[in-house]
Amino acid sequence: FALVTLLLASSPFAHADFNGHRFGLGVGVAQLGDSEAYVAVGAEYEYRLAPMWGVGGFANYIFSTPGITLVGIPMVYFHPIENDWYINAAPIAQFGGSKTEYGVRVGTRIPIYLGPVSVVPQASVDFIAGHRNLIFGLGIRI
């Protein structure tokens, strides 16, 4: 039930600047429901609308048989203390095999700043068609 992600994110804006864009790419491992673990890749985008609010989306591809794609748009980001920590939520679609299923993703992340690099623990839960995917990650922000 885990997705371990290496997140490579960069922005021309400092974390305190709310007029910025944030883009992340990830590689990791995912387990959907009670299935085996699979390699996964993903991307995430956020545009900061205000100090506490952002909007964007994400896409993940899981290298299972058949392959599974998860897409969430719009992803709403809430930054309770106006920094890079957020709580997010999005409607999602899961494409794989011969069927498409729909659900919701909720998650959070909190960066730990270590000079010019940040370590970013992440956690999300997907609720899709009566099952639950737990997603955990550890990112690096440059």
PyMOL commands that set and color helices and strands:
alter all, ss='L'
color gray80, all
select strands_A, chain A and resi 8-10+21-31+37-50+53-62+68-78+86-96+99-109+112-114+117-128+131-141
alter strands_A, ss='S'
color yellow, strands_A
deselect
rebuild
show_as cartoon
